[in-house]
Amino acid sequence: MKIGMILDAPFPPDPRVENEAVSLVKSGHEVFLFCLTYKDEKSEELLNGIYVQRYSSNLLEYKLSALAYTIPLYTILMQQKIKKFIQRTKVEVLHVHDIRIAEAVFKTNKKYKLPVVLDLHDNLPEVMKLYPHLQKFPGKYIISPKTWKRKEHDFIEKATRIITVSPEFIKTLEERVPHKKDDFVLVPNTIRTSFFENYSIDKQIVTKYENNFVVLYLGDTHLRRGLQTAIESIVVLKNTIPEIKLVIVGKNTTDPVLKAQVKALSIQDYVDFEGWQDVSLFQSYILASSVCISPLHRNLQHDVAYANKIFQYMSFGKPLLVSNATAQKKLVEKNNCGLVHEAKNVKSFTTQMLTLYNNANLRVELGENGKQFVQREFCWEETSKKLLHLYDNL
């Protein structure tokens, strides 16, 4: 089957899109990927078997994407590009990544009447409520998450199949659109076996932290990810664990808030902001760690989604400390691969971290449980089977 994936962002990088596309190619399908470019690069390219088709965009279009369901300009502009893509590639099905560009796809498809697979990476209308620019003027008054939620509902109604990322997310969608229950397909964000089988170690990173009890965080550092809880906890933990080091690998525009907090608490010697690092270095940071964390705040998005970092942590046998955001709490408790703290509760975080520090055998046991789960059951090669089944039976 000739599959047309629609992504309104540059490619690469996008791990989920690439994982899905590569698996479909290996299964015998042809995958043509519509994506955008904001610089001078090849308009067509074959990457890992994916026929990448890039369409030029600009800063204005990018800004208009935030207003996709306030004014129709973004949809109109994308429709012209998608029409060219369909005509050029002669694809037989459209696979839409998230809802921002979905209306442009459905409107363009009125002429072609192709099956449409809607791939919901996130509970986007709920995530939007947490965006800084929606907390203040003018975003607060011109962008409506309620409107985006209504649009999401409409797209689910129109889609042939709907892919999403966790059992909890599927449950919420089934409650909202019960008659589409049989059209929902679970394809979680998991890691490829190559992440823990084919990698190189950066000895500088491992050596740098060899005398520390490293508490590691990987990924987006937005305040909703809960790092303020971990930072405040260090004030107490350093008294019992003088060798403790909170290592933060990632970035966000809210980083100045975190850095100011560290300075105000006078714990600069106990917290390392490593910034964003190449993914090829993640394994070295994980190997250098003692405990890996995901202290997410609880909200309607975090309660139904897994952070990909927890599978990266688990694949190397590291014990987890995660907040009680529903999806990750269930996963960790079911597989006995870490401890859970109450979200935003510094005392709870501190208590659980001390439990892990004081019991090396427990850390080993929890880490091994997580490693076995990921390597045997919850790697991409296993979880992608439902995606392949979807297309084999579309």
C-alpha positions as CSV (number, residue, x, y, z in Angstrom):
1,M,0.0,0.0,0.0
2,K,1.2,3.5,-0.8
3,I,0.9,5.5,2.5
4,G,1.0,9.2,2.7
5,M,2.1,10.5,6.1
6,I,1.3,14.1,6.8
7,L,3.6,16.0,9.3
8,D,3.4,19.8,9.6
9,A,7.0,20.1,10.9
10,P,10.5,19.5,9.6
11,F,11.8,15.9,9.2
12,P,14.0,14.6,10.7
13,P,13.9,14.6,13.7
14,D,10.7,13.0,14.9
15,P,11.2,9.6,16.5
16,R,7.6,8.5,16.5
17,V,7.0,9.4,12.8
18,E,10.3,7.7,11.8
19,N,9.6,4.6,13.9
20,E,6.2,4.2,12.3
21,A,7.3,4.9,8.8
22,V,10.3,2.6,9.0
23,S,8.3,-0.3,10.4
24,L,5.7,0.1,7.6
25,V,8.4,0.1,5.0
26,K,10.0,-3.0,6.4
27,S,6.5,-4.6,6.3
28,G,6.3,-4.1,2.6
29,H,4.5,-0.7,2.3
30,E,5.6,2.4,0.5
31,V,5.7,5.5,2.7
32,F,5.7,9.0,1.3
33,L,6.2,11.6,4.0
34,F,4.8,15.1,3.6
35,C,6.7,17.5,5.8
36,L,7.7,21.2,6.0
37,T,11.1,22.9,5.7
38,Y,12.2,26.3,6.9
39,K,15.6,26.3,5.2
40,D,17.4,25.3,2.0
41,E,17.3,21.5,1.9
42,K,16.4,18.8,-0.6
43,S,12.7,18.9,-1.6
44,E,12.8,15.1,-2.1
45,E,15.0,12.6,-0.3
46,L,15.0,8.9,0.5
47,L,15.7,8.4,4.2
48,N,15.7,4.9,5.7
49,G,13.3,3.8,3.0
50,I,11.0,6.7,3.5
51,Y,10.2,8.9,0.5
52,V,10.5,12.4,2.2
53,Q,8.7,15.2,0.4
54,R,9.5,18.7,1.8
55,Y,7.4,21.7,1.2
56,S,8.7,25.2,1.8
57,S,7.2,27.1,4.7
58,N,8.1,30.3,6.6
59,L,7.8,32.0,9.9
60,L,4.4,33.5,9.1
61,E,2.9,30.1,8.3
62,Y,4.5,28.7,11.5
63,K,2.8,31.5,13.6
64,L,-0.5,31.0,11.8
65,S,-0.4,27.3,12.8
66,A,-1.2,28.3,16.4
67,L,-4.3,30.1,15.0
68,A,-5.3,27.1,12.8
69,Y,-8.8,27.0,14.5
70,T,-9.1,30.7,15.1
71,I,-8.8,31.8,11.5
72,P,-8.6,29.5,8.4
73,L,-5.5,30.9,6.8
74,Y,-3.1,28.1,7.9
75,T,-5.6,25.4,6.7
76,I,-5.9,27.1,3.3
77,L,-2.2,27.4,2.9
78,M,-1.6,23.7,3.8
79,Q,-4.4,22.5,1.6
80,Q,-2.5,23.7,-1.5
81,K,0.6,21.8,-0.5
82,I,-1.3,18.6,0.5
83,K,-3.1,18.7,-2.9
84,K,0.2,18.8,-4.7
85,F,1.5,16.0,-2.5
86,I,-1.4,13.7,-3.2
87,Q,-1.3,14.3,-6.9
88,R,2.5,13.8,-7.1
89,T,2.7,10.6,-5.0
90,K,-0.7,8.9,-5.9
91,V,-0.9,7.6,-2.3
92,E,-3.8,5.3,-1.3
93,V,-4.2,6.3,2.3
94,L,-3.5,9.4,4.4
95,H,-1.9,9.1,7.8
96,V,-2.2,12.4,9.7
97,H,0.2,13.2,12.6
98,D,-1.8,15.2,15.2
99,I,-4.7,17.6,14.7
100,R,-3.1,20.9,13.8
101,I,-3.0,20.1,10.1
102,A,-5.9,17.6,10.2
103,E,-8.6,20.0,8.9
104,A,-6.4,20.8,5.8
105,V,-6.1,17.1,5.2
106,F,-9.8,16.3,5.5
107,K,-10.8,19.3,3.3
108,T,-8.3,18.4,0.6
109,N,-9.4,14.7,0.8
110,K,-13.0,15.6,-0.1
111,K,-12.0,15.3,-3.7
112,Y,-9.9,12.1,-3.3
113,K,-11.9,10.2,-0.7
114,L,-8.9,8.3,0.7
115,P,-9.0,6.4,4.0
116,V,-7.6,8.6,6.8
117,V,-5.7,7.4,9.8
118,L,-5.6,10.0,12.5
119,D,-2.5,9.6,14.7
120,L,-2.9,11.4,18.1
121,H,0.5,11.9,19.6
122,D,-0.8,13.9,22.5
123,N,-4.0,15.0,24.1
124,L,-3.2,18.3,22.4
125,P,-6.2,20.4,23.5
126,E,-5.2,19.7,27.1
127,V,-1.5,20.3,26.5
128,M,-2.3,23.7,25.0
129,K,-3.8,24.9,28.3
130,L,-0.3,24.7,29.7
131,Y,1.5,26.7,27.0
132,P,3.0,29.9,28.4
133,H,1.6,32.0,25.5
134,L,-1.9,30.9,26.2
135,Q,-1.6,32.2,29.8
136,K,-1.3,35.8,28.7
137,F,-2.4,38.4,26.2
138,P,-3.0,38.0,23.3
139,G,-2.9,34.2,23.1
140,K,-5.3,33.8,26.0
141,Y,-8.0,35.6,24.1
142,I,-7.5,34.4,20.5
143,I,-6.6,30.7,20.9
144,S,-9.3,28.5,22.4
145,P,-8.4,24.9,23.7
146,K,-12.2,24.3,23.8
147,T,-12.4,24.9,20.0
148,W,-9.4,22.6,19.4
149,K,-11.1,19.9,21.5
150,R,-14.3,20.2,19.4
151,K,-12.2,20.0,16.3
152,E,-10.4,16.9,17.6
153,H,-13.9,15.3,18.2
154,D,-14.9,16.1,14.6
155,F,-11.7,14.6,13.2
156,I,-12.2,11.4,15.2
157,E,-15.7,11.1,13.8
158,K,-14.3,11.5,10.2
159,A,-11.3,9.3,10.5
160,T,-11.2,5.7,9.3
161,R,-8.9,4.6,12.2
162,I,-7.5,6.6,15.2
163,I,-4.1,5.7,16.6
164,T,-3.2,6.9,20.1
165,V,-0.4,6.3,22.7
166,S,-1.7,4.8,25.9
167,P,-4.6,2.7,27.3
168,E,-5.6,5.6,29.4
169,F,-5.9,7.9,26.4
170,I,-7.9,5.3,24.5
171,K,-10.3,5.0,27.5
172,T,-10.9,8.8,27.6
173,L,-11.6,8.8,23.8
174,E,-14.0,5.8,24.1
175,E,-15.9,7.7,26.7
176,R,-16.1,10.8,24.5
177,V,-16.9,9.0,21.2
178,P,-18.2,5.5,22.2
179,H,-19.5,4.5,18.8
180,K,-15.9,4.8,17.4
181,K,-14.6,2.3,20.0
182,D,-13.6,-0.3,17.4
183,D,-11.6,2.2,15.4
184,F,-9.1,3.1,18.2
185,V,-5.6,1.5,17.9
186,L,-3.0,1.5,20.6
187,V,0.6,2.3,19.4
188,P,2.6,3.6,22.4
189,N,5.8,5.6,22.2
190,T,8.4,3.0,22.9
191,I,12.1,2.6,22.0
192,R,13.7,0.5,19.3
193,T,16.0,-2.3,20.5
194,S,18.8,-0.5,18.8
195,F,18.7,2.1,21.6
196,F,20.0,-0.5,24.2
197,E,21.7,-2.9,21.8
198,N,23.7,-0.6,19.4
199,Y,25.3,2.3,21.2
200,S,28.7,3.8,22.1
201,I,29.7,5.1,25.6
202,D,31.1,8.6,26.1
203,K,33.7,7.9,28.8
204,Q,33.9,11.5,29.7
205,I,30.3,11.6,30.9
206,V,30.7,8.3,32.8
207,T,33.9,9.4,34.4
208,K,32.5,12.9,35.3
209,Y,29.9,11.3,37.5
210,E,31.6,8.2,38.8
211,N,31.7,9.5,42.4
212,N,28.2,10.8,42.4
213,F,24.8,9.5,43.3
214,V,23.2,10.7,40.1
215,V,19.5,11.5,39.8
216,L,18.9,11.8,36.1
217,Y,16.2,13.7,34.1
218,L,16.1,13.5,30.3
219,G,14.0,15.5,28.0
220,D,11.8,18.6,27.8
221,T,12.3,20.7,31.0
222,H,9.1,22.7,30.9
223,L,7.9,23.5,34.4
224,R,4.9,21.1,34.0
225,R,7.5,18.3,33.9
226,G,8.0,18.7,37.6
227,L,11.7,19.5,38.0
228,Q,11.0,22.2,40.5
229,T,10.0,19.4,42.9
230,A,13.2,17.6,42.4
231,I,15.3,20.7,42.8
232,E,13.7,21.7,46.0
233,S,14.1,18.2,47.3
234,I,17.9,18.5,46.8
235,V,18.1,21.0,49.7
236,V,17.2,18.1,52.1
237,L,18.7,15.2,50.2
238,K,22.2,16.7,50.1
239,N,22.4,16.5,53.9
240,T,22.0,12.7,53.8
241,I,23.5,12.1,50.4
242,P,26.5,14.6,50.1
243,E,27.5,13.0,46.8
244,I,24.1,13.6,45.2
245,K,23.9,15.3,41.8
246,L,20.7,16.1,40.0
247,V,21.7,16.0,36.3
248,I,19.2,17.6,33.9
249,V,19.7,16.8,30.2
250,G,17.3,18.9,28.1
251,K,15.9,22.3,27.7
252,N,12.9,24.6,27.5
253,T,12.2,28.3,27.4
254,T,11.3,28.1,31.1
255,D,14.9,27.0,32.1
256,P,15.7,30.5,33.6
257,V,13.0,29.8,36.3
258,L,14.7,26.5,37.2
259,K,18.2,28.0,37.2
260,A,17.0,30.9,39.4
261,Q,15.5,28.4,41.8
262,V,18.8,26.5,42.1
263,K,20.7,29.8,42.7
264,A,18.1,31.0,45.3
265,L,18.5,27.7,47.2
266,S,22.3,27.8,47.0
267,I,22.5,24.3,45.6
268,Q,24.5,25.1,42.4
269,D,27.1,22.4,43.4
270,Y,24.4,19.7,43.4
271,V,22.6,20.4,40.1
272,D,24.0,20.2,36.6
273,F,22.1,21.8,33.7
274,E,23.6,19.9,30.7
275,G,21.3,21.5,28.2
276,W,20.0,19.6,25.2
277,Q,22.4,16.8,24.1
278,D,22.5,14.6,21.1
279,V,20.4,11.5,21.5
280,S,23.6,9.4,21.0
281,L,24.8,10.5,24.4
282,F,21.6,9.5,26.3
283,Q,22.9,6.0,27.0
284,S,26.0,7.4,28.6
285,Y,24.0,9.6,30.9
286,I,21.7,6.8,31.9
287,L,24.6,4.4,32.6
288,A,26.2,7.1,34.8
289,S,22.9,7.5,36.9
290,S,21.7,5.8,40.0
291,V,18.0,6.7,39.9
292,C,16.1,8.2,36.9
293,I,13.1,10.4,37.4
294,S,9.9,11.6,35.7
295,P,8.2,14.0,38.2
296,L,5.4,15.1,35.9
297,H,2.6,17.3,37.2
298,R,-0.8,15.8,37.0
299,N,-3.1,17.0,34.3
300,L,-5.4,15.5,31.6
301,Q,-2.5,15.1,29.2
302,H,0.1,13.7,31.6
303,D,-2.4,11.3,33.1
304,V,-3.0,9.5,29.8
305,A,0.5,9.6,28.2
306,Y,3.9,7.9,28.8
307,A,7.1,10.0,28.7
308,N,9.4,8.1,26.3
309,K,12.3,8.7,28.7
310,I,11.0,6.2,31.2
311,F,11.5,3.4,28.6
312,Q,15.0,4.6,27.9
313,Y,15.8,4.5,31.6
314,M,14.3,1.1,32.1
315,S,16.1,-0.4,29.1
316,F,19.4,0.0,31.0
317,G,18.1,-1.4,34.2
318,K,17.7,1.8,36.2
319,P,15.2,2.2,39.0
320,L,12.6,4.9,38.5
321,L,11.1,7.5,40.7
322,V,7.9,8.9,39.0
323,S,5.0,11.1,40.0
324,N,1.5,9.6,40.4
325,A,0.4,10.8,37.0
326,T,-2.0,8.0,36.2
327,A,-0.4,6.3,33.1
328,Q,3.2,6.2,34.4
329,K,2.1,5.3,37.9
330,K,0.1,2.2,36.6
331,L,3.0,1.2,34.4
332,V,5.6,1.4,37.2
333,E,3.5,-0.3,39.8
334,K,2.3,-3.1,37.5
335,N,5.9,-3.9,36.5
336,N,7.5,-3.2,39.9
337,C,10.2,-1.1,38.3
338,G,10.3,1.9,40.5
339,L,8.7,4.0,43.3
340,V,5.9,6.6,43.0
341,H,5.7,10.0,44.7
342,E,2.8,12.4,44.9
343,A,3.1,15.0,42.1
344,K,4.4,18.4,43.3
345,N,5.0,17.0,46.8
346,V,8.6,17.6,47.8
347,K,8.4,15.6,51.0
348,S,7.0,12.6,49.1
349,F,9.7,12.9,46.5
350,T,12.4,13.1,49.2
351,T,11.1,10.2,51.2
352,Q,11.0,7.9,48.1
353,M,14.4,9.0,47.0
354,L,15.9,8.2,50.4
355,T,14.3,4.8,50.3
356,L,16.1,4.1,47.0
357,Y,19.4,5.5,48.2
358,N,19.3,3.4,51.4
359,N,18.5,0.1,49.7
360,A,21.0,-0.8,46.9
361,N,19.4,-4.2,46.5
362,L,16.0,-2.6,45.9
363,R,17.5,-0.4,43.2
364,V,18.9,-3.4,41.5
365,E,15.7,-5.4,41.7
366,L,13.5,-2.6,40.4
367,G,15.9,-1.8,37.6
368,E,16.1,-5.4,36.5
369,N,12.3,-5.7,36.4
370,G,12.1,-2.7,34.2
371,K,14.8,-3.9,31.9
372,Q,13.1,-7.3,31.4
373,F,9.8,-5.6,30.7
374,V,11.2,-3.2,28.0
375,Q,13.5,-5.7,26.4
376,R,11.0,-8.5,26.2
377,E,7.6,-6.9,25.9
378,F,7.6,-3.1,25.5
379,C,10.1,-2.3,22.8
380,W,9.0,-0.8,19.5
381,E,9.5,-4.1,17.6
382,E,6.7,-5.5,19.8
383,T,4.3,-2.6,20.3
384,S,4.3,-1.6,16.6
385,K,2.6,-4.9,15.6
386,K,-0.8,-3.3,16.0
387,L,0.2,-0.6,13.6
388,L,1.2,-3.2,11.0
389,H,-2.0,-5.1,11.7
390,L,-4.0,-1.9,11.1
391,Y,-2.5,-1.4,7.6
392,D,-2.7,-5.1,6.7
393,N,-6.4,-4.9,7.3
394,L,-7.3,-1.4,6.3
